[in-house]
Amino acid sequence: MASAVVPESAGKPGVLARQRVVALPLLPQQTMSNHTHAAPAAASFQTTRADAHPFCLVCSRSNPLGLGLEFTLQPDGSVVAEFISHAALEGYSGLLHGGVIAAMLDGAMTNCLFAHGWQAVTGELTVRYRHPVEVGAVLIVRAWILESYRPLHLVEAELQQDGCIQATASAKFMERS
């Protein structure tokens, strides 16, 4: 299922709309420029991640100080992971640190590229913090490829909490040589 964003405070002047995600049927995957490479099987995706990021702060289970996010490949080619944040990751009291949010979004986009068989490094990352993210709640991070012009890939991600988009990111990745 894809998601649409519906402002909860639509029509209220001076109120910043908090966005709620509503499930919609998926549309056929976008055609990406210079991209005819289909997503590999989930086992191949996991192998690529383990080989490329054996001790990653975001996605490795081998890093005792890491987040250990386990991304799963979705039928539409995106990747998704769930995570329960905790107080050791907060900045302001009760709120997840913005750097942790950025790392989760960047890691999701990297894993999306792994799912398509590409290893690439972040060349540019833009994060938009829409709302504070509370610690102790379930977070869902999702990433998808917007366009690919090999060796450059444009990727986007979002972080949801309680069905609301709390942060979004877009990035440019360059394939490793």
C-alpha positions as CSV (number, residue, x, y, z in Angstrom):
1,M,0.0,0.0,0.0
2,A,1.2,3.5,-0.8
3,S,0.4,6.5,1.4
4,A,-1.2,9.8,0.9
5,V,-0.7,12.8,3.2
6,V,-3.9,14.3,4.6
7,P,-3.5,17.5,6.7
8,E,-5.3,17.2,10.0
9,S,-5.8,20.9,10.4
10,A,-6.7,21.8,6.9
11,G,-8.5,25.1,6.6
12,K,-7.4,26.4,10.0
13,P,-5.5,29.7,9.4
14,G,-2.2,30.0,11.2
15,V,-2.1,26.3,12.2
16,L,0.8,24.2,10.9
17,A,-0.9,21.1,9.5
18,R,0.2,17.8,11.1
19,Q,0.2,15.2,8.4
20,R,-1.6,11.8,8.8
21,V,-0.7,8.9,6.5
22,V,-3.6,7.2,4.8
23,A,-3.1,3.8,3.0
24,L,-3.9,3.8,-0.7
25,P,-3.4,1.1,-3.4
26,L,0.0,1.1,-5.0
27,L,0.5,2.5,-8.4
28,P,2.9,0.8,-10.8
29,Q,6.5,1.6,-9.9
30,Q,7.8,4.7,-11.6
31,T,10.1,4.2,-14.6
32,M,13.5,5.5,-13.6
33,S,15.8,7.1,-16.2
34,N,18.7,4.8,-17.1
35,H,17.3,2.2,-14.7
36,T,16.2,-1.2,-16.0
37,H,17.6,-3.2,-13.0
38,A,14.9,-4.9,-11.1
39,A,15.2,-5.3,-7.3
40,P,16.9,-8.5,-6.4
41,A,15.5,-11.2,-4.1
42,A,15.4,-10.4,-0.4
43,A,18.3,-12.8,0.3
44,S,20.5,-11.0,-2.1
45,F,19.6,-7.7,-0.5
46,Q,20.5,-9.0,2.9
47,T,23.9,-10.3,1.6
48,T,24.7,-7.0,-0.1
49,R,24.0,-5.2,3.2
50,A,26.0,-7.6,5.3
51,D,29.0,-7.4,2.9
52,A,28.9,-3.6,2.5
53,H,27.9,-2.5,6.0
54,P,29.2,-5.2,8.4
55,F,29.4,-2.8,11.4
56,C,27.0,0.0,10.4
57,L,25.7,2.2,13.1
58,V,22.2,2.2,11.6
59,C,21.6,-1.3,10.1
60,S,24.1,-3.8,11.5
61,R,23.2,-6.3,14.2
62,S,26.9,-6.7,14.8
63,N,27.4,-3.2,16.3
64,P,26.5,-3.3,20.0
65,L,26.1,0.5,20.1
66,G,24.1,0.6,16.8
67,L,20.4,0.9,16.1
68,G,20.1,-2.5,14.4
69,L,17.4,-1.5,12.0
70,E,16.3,-4.4,9.9
71,F,15.0,-3.2,6.5
72,T,12.6,-5.3,4.5
73,L,12.2,-5.0,0.7
74,Q,8.6,-4.1,-0.3
75,P,6.8,-5.1,-3.5
76,D,7.1,-1.5,-4.8
77,G,10.9,-1.5,-4.5
78,S,11.0,0.6,-1.3
79,V,12.4,-0.6,2.0
80,V,10.8,-0.3,5.4
81,A,12.0,-0.8,9.0
82,E,10.4,-0.4,12.4
83,F,12.3,0.9,15.5
84,I,11.4,1.7,19.1
85,S,13.5,4.7,20.2
86,H,14.7,5.0,23.7
87,A,16.0,7.7,26.1
88,A,19.6,7.0,25.4
89,L,19.0,8.5,21.9
90,E,17.3,11.7,23.0
91,G,18.5,15.3,22.5
92,Y,16.0,17.4,24.4
93,S,14.2,15.5,27.2
94,G,11.7,13.0,25.7
95,L,12.6,13.8,22.1
96,L,14.7,11.8,19.7
97,H,18.0,13.6,18.7
98,G,17.9,15.2,15.2
99,G,21.2,13.5,14.3
100,V,19.7,10.1,15.0
101,I,16.7,10.9,12.8
102,A,19.1,12.0,10.0
103,A,21.1,8.8,10.4
104,M,18.0,6.7,10.2
105,L,16.8,8.4,7.1
106,D,20.2,8.2,5.4
107,G,20.5,4.5,6.4
108,A,17.1,3.7,4.9
109,M,18.0,5.3,1.6
110,T,21.3,3.4,1.6
111,N,19.5,0.2,2.2
112,C,17.1,1.0,-0.6
113,L,20.0,1.2,-2.9
114,F,21.3,-2.1,-1.6
115,A,17.9,-3.7,-2.3
116,H,18.5,-2.7,-6.0
117,G,22.0,-4.1,-6.0
118,W,23.9,-0.8,-5.8
119,Q,26.5,0.3,-3.3
120,A,26.7,4.1,-3.1
121,V,27.8,6.8,-0.7
122,T,25.8,9.9,0.3
123,G,26.9,13.0,-1.7
124,E,24.2,15.3,-0.4
125,L,21.5,14.9,2.3
126,T,18.7,17.2,3.0
127,V,16.5,16.6,6.0
128,R,13.2,18.3,6.9
129,Y,12.1,18.0,10.5
130,R,8.4,18.5,10.4
131,H,7.5,17.6,14.0
132,P,9.3,16.5,17.1
133,V,9.8,12.7,17.4
134,E,9.0,11.3,20.9
135,V,11.2,8.6,22.4
136,G,9.6,5.3,23.4
137,A,7.2,5.0,20.5
138,V,7.3,2.9,17.4
139,L,8.9,4.6,14.4
140,I,8.6,3.5,10.8
141,V,11.3,4.6,8.3
142,R,10.7,4.1,4.6
143,A,12.9,4.9,1.6
144,W,12.4,4.7,-2.2
145,I,14.4,5.6,-5.3
146,L,13.1,8.6,-7.1
147,E,15.4,8.6,-10.1
148,S,18.7,6.9,-11.2
149,Y,21.2,8.4,-13.6
150,R,24.0,5.9,-13.0
151,P,26.3,6.4,-11.2
152,L,24.0,9.1,-9.5
153,H,20.9,8.1,-7.6
154,L,18.2,10.4,-6.2
155,V,16.5,8.8,-3.2
156,E,13.9,9.9,-0.7
157,A,12.8,8.8,2.8
158,E,10.3,9.5,5.5
159,L,10.0,8.8,9.2
160,Q,6.6,8.2,10.7
161,Q,5.3,8.0,14.2
162,D,1.7,7.2,15.1
163,G,0.8,7.4,11.4
164,C,2.2,10.9,11.0
165,I,5.2,11.9,8.9
166,Q,7.6,13.5,11.3
167,A,10.6,13.9,9.1
168,T,11.5,13.6,5.4
169,A,14.8,13.4,3.5
170,S,16.1,13.5,0.0
171,A,19.6,12.6,-1.0
172,K,22.0,12.2,-3.9
173,F,24.1,9.1,-3.8
174,M,27.1,8.2,-5.9
175,E,28.0,4.6,-6.7
176,R,31.2,3.4,-5.2
177,S,33.9,2.7,-7.8
